Amino acid sequence: MDGVSNIHGTWARKGGNTFVFTFVELLFDSTGVFTGSVRIREKLTLEPGGAAYNGVYTGEILDPDGNVVVPIGGTTHAARINAE
């Protein structure tokens, strides 16, 4: 699957520095057979200046039929990488 993204999603601004996004990653084994997916929903807030954010996410790992195999969730923190 060289050059092809298997992650798809969307995001929306909810007001101020708060955003939400949802993405789905399609999972395949080494032979290219679809094995399931990961679905993540996150709410994040940009820090002042916009160089970092903090968020909370929920999601699940799904089997090929869309059944939840493992629920997941937690917190995130990210910081902008500066161009060189």
C-alpha positions as CSV (number, residue, x, y, z in Angstrom):
1,M,0.0,0.0,0.0
2,D,2.9,2.3,-0.7
3,G,1.8,5.9,-1.1
4,V,-1.8,5.2,0.0
5,S,-3.1,6.4,3.4
6,N,-5.4,4.1,5.3
7,I,-6.3,6.7,7.8
8,H,-9.3,9.0,7.1
9,G,-11.0,11.6,9.2
10,T,-12.5,15.0,9.7
11,W,-12.3,17.8,12.3
12,A,-14.4,20.8,13.3
13,R,-13.9,23.9,15.4
14,K,-16.3,23.9,18.4
15,G,-15.5,27.5,19.5
16,G,-12.5,29.4,20.8
17,N,-9.5,27.1,20.9
18,T,-11.5,23.9,21.1
19,F,-11.7,21.4,18.3
20,V,-13.0,17.9,17.8
21,F,-11.9,15.2,15.3
22,T,-12.8,11.7,14.3
23,F,-10.5,9.4,12.4
24,V,-10.7,5.8,11.2
25,E,-7.6,3.7,10.4
26,L,-8.1,0.6,8.3
27,L,-5.9,-2.3,9.3
28,F,-4.5,-5.0,7.0
29,D,-2.2,-8.0,7.6
30,S,1.1,-8.5,5.7
31,T,-0.7,-10.0,2.7
32,G,-3.2,-7.1,2.3
33,V,-6.2,-8.8,3.9
34,F,-8.5,-6.4,5.9
35,T,-8.3,-7.3,9.6
36,G,-10.3,-4.5,11.2
37,S,-10.1,-0.8,12.1
38,V,-9.4,1.7,14.8
39,R,-11.9,4.5,15.4
40,I,-10.8,7.5,17.5
41,R,-12.7,10.6,18.6
42,E,-10.9,13.4,20.3
43,K,-11.7,16.8,21.8
44,L,-8.6,19.1,22.1
45,T,-7.8,22.6,23.2
46,L,-5.0,24.6,21.7
47,E,-2.7,26.3,24.2
48,P,-2.3,30.1,23.9
49,G,-0.2,30.8,20.8
50,G,-1.3,27.6,19.1
51,A,2.1,25.8,19.4
52,A,0.7,22.9,21.5
53,Y,-2.6,21.2,22.5
54,N,-4.1,19.0,25.2
55,G,-6.9,16.6,24.6
56,V,-9.0,13.7,25.7
57,Y,-9.9,10.8,23.3
58,T,-12.1,7.7,23.2
59,G,-12.3,5.0,20.6
60,E,-12.3,1.4,19.9
61,I,-10.4,-1.3,17.9
62,L,-12.9,-3.1,15.7
63,D,-12.9,-6.5,14.0
64,P,-13.6,-6.7,10.2
65,D,-17.4,-6.9,10.9
66,G,-17.4,-3.7,13.0
67,N,-17.6,-5.3,16.4
68,V,-15.7,-3.7,19.2
69,V,-12.7,-5.8,20.2
70,V,-11.0,-3.4,22.6
71,P,-12.3,0.0,23.9
72,I,-9.5,2.6,24.2
73,G,-9.2,6.1,25.6
74,G,-6.9,8.5,27.3
75,T,-5.3,11.9,27.2
76,T,-3.0,13.6,24.7
77,H,-0.5,16.4,24.5
78,A,1.2,17.5,21.3
79,A,3.6,20.3,20.4
80,R,4.3,21.8,17.0
81,I,7.4,20.7,15.1
82,N,9.1,23.7,13.6
83,A,10.1,23.6,9.9
84,E,13.8,23.3,9.3
